[in-house]
Amino acid sequence: MKKPRVLVTRRIADEAISLLKESADVEVWEEDRPIPREAFLQKAEQADAILAMLTEKVDEELLMRAGSLRIVANMAVGYDNIDREACKRRSVIVTNTPDVLTEATADLAFALLMAAARRLPEADRFVREGRWTSWSPGLMTGQSVYGTTLGIIGMGRIGEAVAMRAKGFAMNILYHNRRRKPEAEARIGAKWASLEDLLRQADHVILLTPLTEETRLLMGEREFSLMKPTAVFVNVSRGGTVDETALYRALTENKIWAAGLDVFQQEPVPSDHPLLRLSNVVALPHIGSATIQARTEMARLAAANIVSVLGGKEPLTPV
């Protein structure tokens, strides 16, 4: 009996590939760069399943050519790279990898807050460049994190995990979400606030919303103008949730203190991007879930979804 064919669009953990090979013929894009669009379209024509990354756009054009496709397993929590309605029309199942990257991403979000507030990358460069010649009371002073007010925009799993870390720093926690979460309020001690009140009151703000039409460019000039001039803004959601021009102005006009960014509107972010010229910006290459443990489990879960669907069973984590 002919085995189903699975296209994996990037090298992933060996155990995930082994799991797929138990019941399918597997083709892996081996180069350490996104698969070119035309190659993706051509290879998708023979695929019964695709294990995709955020770098791959699954849209009507691809679905028209991928007549045998039954499932797209996205190795991420977000799925804004996938046209869900087009998949639904063609009975193509879409899955993601929630939960398994929650703690890794929450660690990264809090690390970005600490790094930007305490100017850690700037201080590291200061030492490496031989500019540290004496101690001074004002040398590399930053903003306090312990005991301050943290505003979390988007109180999903990762938002709650960030709030738990904030509790260890004795932070007052405000959150804004499209619906209130009384269970999280009771467990964590977080308080719901309107977006405007959160921005006005928070000493630091972490953005964790998914990218939707409602959240696109959620943080713009008006929103940054509401924040404290001593505040740190952290984005580990999607680049499209932030007006980067407005953020640049807020940082250069001292409307906010600093920013920690793991995501950008264009990725990879161009090396000449204005935000990268600012010393009060900590910029990372979209590594929110980049621990060995989390990425391995993400790959395994994506593969398990494919195995389940191709075996005639329900997906484990459908979108």
C-alpha positions as CSV (number, residue, x, y, z in Angstrom):
1,M,0.0,0.0,0.0
2,K,1.4,3.4,-1.0
3,K,2.4,5.5,2.0
4,P,1.2,9.1,2.4
5,R,3.7,11.8,1.6
6,V,4.7,14.4,4.2
7,L,6.6,17.6,3.3
8,V,8.6,19.2,6.2
9,T,9.7,22.7,5.3
10,R,12.8,22.9,7.6
11,R,15.2,20.6,9.5
12,I,13.6,19.7,12.8
13,A,14.3,17.3,15.7
14,D,15.3,13.8,14.6
15,E,12.7,12.2,16.8
16,A,9.9,14.1,15.0
17,I,11.2,12.9,11.6
18,S,11.4,9.3,12.9
19,L,7.8,9.5,14.1
20,L,6.7,10.6,10.7
21,K,8.7,8.0,8.8
22,E,7.0,5.2,10.7
23,S,3.9,5.7,8.5
24,A,4.8,8.1,5.7
25,D,7.3,9.0,3.1
26,V,9.0,12.1,4.3
27,E,10.7,14.9,2.3
28,V,12.6,17.5,4.4
29,W,13.8,20.9,3.0
30,E,17.3,20.5,4.3
31,E,18.7,24.0,3.7
32,D,18.9,26.3,6.7
33,R,16.7,29.0,5.1
34,P,13.0,29.2,4.2
35,I,12.0,27.0,1.3
36,P,11.6,29.2,-1.8
37,R,8.0,29.9,-2.8
38,E,8.1,28.1,-6.1
39,A,9.8,25.1,-4.6
40,F,7.2,25.0,-1.8
41,L,4.4,25.1,-4.4
42,Q,5.9,22.4,-6.5
43,K,6.6,20.0,-3.6
44,A,3.1,20.7,-2.0
45,E,1.5,19.2,-5.2
46,Q,2.5,15.7,-4.0
47,A,1.9,16.2,-0.3
48,D,-0.7,14.6,1.9
49,A,0.5,16.6,4.8
50,I,2.8,19.6,5.4
51,L,4.7,20.3,8.5
52,A,5.2,24.1,8.1
53,M,6.9,27.0,9.8
54,L,5.8,30.6,10.2
55,T,7.9,31.4,7.2
56,E,5.6,29.4,4.9
57,K,2.5,31.0,3.5
58,V,-0.3,28.5,3.1
59,D,-2.9,30.3,0.9
60,E,-5.4,29.7,-1.9
61,E,-2.6,29.5,-4.5
62,L,-0.9,26.7,-2.7
63,L,-4.1,24.9,-1.8
64,M,-5.2,24.9,-5.5
65,R,-2.0,23.0,-6.3
66,A,-2.0,20.7,-3.3
67,G,-4.9,18.5,-4.3
68,S,-4.0,15.7,-1.9
69,L,-3.4,17.8,1.1
70,R,-5.2,16.7,4.3
71,I,-3.4,18.6,7.1
72,V,-1.1,21.5,7.7
73,A,0.7,21.2,11.0
74,N,2.1,24.6,11.9
75,M,5.1,24.3,14.2
76,A,4.1,27.4,16.2
77,V,1.3,28.7,18.4
78,G,0.4,31.4,15.9
79,Y,-1.0,30.6,12.5
80,D,-1.4,34.0,10.8
81,N,0.7,32.5,7.9
82,I,-2.2,30.2,7.1
83,D,-5.5,31.0,5.3
84,R,-7.8,29.1,7.7
85,E,-10.9,29.8,5.7
86,A,-9.4,28.6,2.5
87,C,-8.3,25.4,4.3
88,K,-11.7,24.9,5.8
89,R,-13.3,25.2,2.3
90,R,-11.0,22.4,1.1
91,S,-11.4,20.3,4.3
92,V,-7.7,20.7,5.1
93,I,-7.1,20.4,8.9
94,V,-4.9,23.1,10.5
95,T,-3.1,22.4,13.8
96,N,-0.6,24.3,15.9
97,T,1.6,23.6,18.9
98,P,0.2,25.3,22.0
99,D,1.3,24.8,25.6
100,V,4.6,23.2,24.8
101,L,6.3,26.5,24.2
102,T,4.5,28.5,26.9
103,E,7.3,28.5,29.6
104,A,10.1,29.1,27.1
105,T,8.4,32.1,25.6
106,A,7.4,33.5,29.0
107,D,11.1,33.2,30.1
108,L,12.2,35.1,27.0
109,A,9.6,37.8,27.5
110,F,10.7,38.4,31.1
111,A,14.4,38.2,30.0
112,L,13.7,40.9,27.4
113,L,12.1,43.1,30.1
114,M,15.1,42.7,32.4
115,A,17.6,43.3,29.6
116,A,15.9,46.4,28.3
117,A,15.1,47.9,31.7
118,R,18.7,47.3,33.1
119,R,20.5,48.1,29.8
120,L,22.2,44.7,29.8
121,P,23.2,44.5,26.1
122,E,24.4,48.1,26.2
123,A,26.5,47.4,29.3
124,D,27.9,44.2,27.7
125,R,29.1,46.2,24.7
126,F,30.5,48.9,27.0
127,V,32.8,46.3,28.7
128,R,33.8,44.5,25.5
129,E,34.7,47.8,23.7
130,G,37.1,48.7,26.5
131,R,35.1,51.8,27.6
132,W,34.9,50.7,31.3
133,T,37.6,52.7,32.9
134,S,36.2,53.3,36.4
135,W,33.1,52.8,38.6
136,S,30.6,55.6,38.8
137,P,27.3,56.0,40.6
138,G,25.5,56.8,37.4
139,L,27.2,54.2,35.2
140,M,24.6,52.3,33.1
141,T,21.7,53.0,35.5
142,G,18.4,51.6,34.3
143,Q,14.9,51.2,35.5
144,S,13.7,49.0,38.4
145,V,11.7,45.9,37.7
146,Y,11.1,44.5,41.2
147,G,8.1,45.9,42.9
148,T,6.8,47.8,39.9
149,T,3.6,47.5,37.9
150,L,3.5,45.2,34.9
151,G,0.9,45.5,32.2
152,I,0.2,42.4,30.1
153,I,-1.7,42.8,26.9
154,G,-3.1,39.4,26.0
155,M,-3.7,37.1,28.9
156,G,-3.5,33.7,27.3
157,R,-1.3,30.8,28.4
158,I,1.9,32.8,27.9
159,G,0.5,35.9,29.5
160,E,-0.4,33.9,32.6
161,A,3.1,32.3,32.7
162,V,4.6,35.8,32.5
163,A,2.4,36.9,35.3
164,M,3.6,34.1,37.5
165,R,7.2,35.2,36.9
166,A,6.2,38.8,37.8
167,K,4.7,37.5,41.1
168,G,8.2,36.4,42.0
169,F,9.4,40.0,41.5
170,A,6.6,41.3,43.7
171,M,5.1,43.2,40.8
172,N,1.6,44.6,40.7
173,I,0.0,42.9,37.6
174,L,-2.5,44.5,35.3
175,Y,-3.8,42.8,32.2
176,H,-6.0,43.6,29.2
177,N,-7.8,40.9,27.3
178,R,-10.8,40.7,25.1
179,R,-12.5,38.8,27.9
180,R,-11.9,38.9,31.6
181,K,-10.4,35.9,33.2
182,P,-11.6,35.6,36.8
183,E,-9.8,32.3,37.4
184,A,-6.5,34.0,36.5
185,E,-7.3,37.0,38.6
186,A,-7.9,34.8,41.6
187,R,-4.9,32.6,41.1
188,I,-2.3,35.2,40.2
189,G,-3.8,38.3,41.7
190,A,-3.9,40.1,38.3
191,K,-6.4,43.0,37.8
192,W,-8.2,43.6,34.5
193,A,-7.9,47.1,33.0
194,S,-8.9,48.8,29.8
195,L,-6.1,49.2,27.4
196,E,-5.8,53.0,28.0
197,D,-5.7,52.5,31.8
198,L,-3.2,49.8,31.6
199,L,-0.9,51.9,29.4
200,R,-1.2,54.9,31.8
201,Q,-0.6,52.9,35.0
202,A,2.0,50.3,34.0
203,D,5.6,50.8,34.6
204,H,6.4,48.2,32.0
205,V,4.2,46.7,29.2
206,I,4.5,43.2,27.6
207,L,2.5,42.6,24.4
208,L,1.3,39.0,23.9
209,T,-1.7,39.1,21.6
210,P,-2.1,37.0,18.5
211,L,-2.0,38.9,15.2
212,T,-5.6,39.4,14.0
213,E,-7.4,42.2,12.2
214,E,-8.4,43.5,15.6
215,T,-4.8,43.6,16.9
216,R,-3.0,44.7,13.8
217,L,-1.1,47.9,14.6
218,L,-2.6,47.7,18.1
219,M,0.3,49.7,19.5
220,G,0.6,53.0,17.7
221,E,1.4,56.7,18.3
222,R,-1.6,57.2,20.6
223,E,-0.9,54.1,22.7
224,F,2.8,54.9,23.2
225,S,2.0,58.5,24.2
226,L,-0.1,57.1,27.1
227,M,2.8,55.2,28.5
228,K,5.2,56.5,31.2
229,P,8.5,58.0,30.0
230,T,10.2,55.5,32.3
231,A,8.4,52.5,30.9
232,V,9.8,49.5,28.9
233,F,7.8,48.1,26.1
234,V,8.3,44.4,25.2
235,N,6.8,42.7,22.1
236,V,6.9,38.9,21.8
237,S,3.7,38.5,19.9
238,R,3.9,39.4,16.2
239,G,5.6,42.3,14.5
240,G,2.3,43.3,12.8
241,T,0.8,44.3,16.2
242,V,3.1,47.3,16.4
243,D,3.5,50.5,14.4
244,E,7.3,50.5,14.2
245,T,7.5,54.1,13.1
246,A,5.4,55.2,16.1
247,L,7.6,53.1,18.3
248,Y,10.8,54.7,16.9
249,R,9.4,58.1,17.6
250,A,8.4,57.2,21.1
251,L,11.9,55.9,21.9
252,T,13.7,58.9,20.3
253,E,11.4,61.5,21.8
254,N,11.7,60.0,25.3
255,K,8.0,59.1,25.5
256,I,9.1,55.6,26.7
257,W,12.4,54.4,28.2
258,A,13.3,51.4,26.1
259,A,12.0,48.5,24.1
260,G,12.7,44.7,23.9
261,L,11.7,43.2,20.6
262,D,11.7,39.6,19.5
263,V,9.4,40.2,16.5
264,F,9.3,42.7,13.6
265,Q,7.0,43.5,10.8
266,Q,9.5,42.3,8.3
267,E,11.5,39.2,9.3
268,P,14.5,38.9,9.1
269,V,14.5,42.6,10.1
270,P,16.7,44.7,7.7
271,S,20.1,45.5,9.3
272,D,19.5,49.2,8.5
273,H,16.1,49.3,10.2
274,P,15.9,52.6,12.3
275,L,15.1,50.7,15.5
276,L,18.4,48.8,15.3
277,R,20.3,52.1,15.5
278,L,18.9,52.8,19.0
279,S,20.9,51.9,22.1
280,N,17.7,51.6,24.1
281,V,16.3,48.8,21.9
282,V,17.1,45.1,22.6
283,A,16.5,43.2,19.3
284,L,16.3,39.5,19.0
285,P,15.7,37.2,16.0
286,H,12.3,35.8,16.9
287,I,13.6,33.3,19.4
288,G,10.7,33.2,21.9
289,S,10.4,29.5,22.0
290,A,14.1,28.8,21.2
291,T,15.1,26.3,23.8
292,I,16.2,22.9,22.7
293,Q,13.5,21.3,24.9
294,A,10.6,23.5,23.6
295,R,11.6,23.3,19.9
296,T,11.9,19.5,20.1
297,E,8.5,19.1,21.7
298,M,7.0,21.5,19.2
299,A,8.3,19.4,16.3
300,R,7.1,16.2,18.0
301,L,3.6,17.6,18.5
302,A,3.4,18.8,15.0
303,A,4.5,15.4,13.7
304,A,2.0,13.6,16.1
305,N,-0.8,15.7,14.7
306,I,0.1,14.6,11.2
307,V,0.4,10.9,12.2
308,S,-3.0,11.1,13.9
309,V,-4.8,12.7,10.9
310,L,-3.2,10.5,8.3
311,G,-4.1,7.5,10.4
312,G,-7.8,8.5,10.3
313,K,-7.9,9.9,13.8
314,E,-8.7,13.3,15.2
315,P,-5.9,15.9,15.4
316,L,-4.4,16.4,18.8
317,T,-4.3,20.2,18.7
318,P,-6.6,21.6,16.0
319,V,-6.8,25.3,15.5
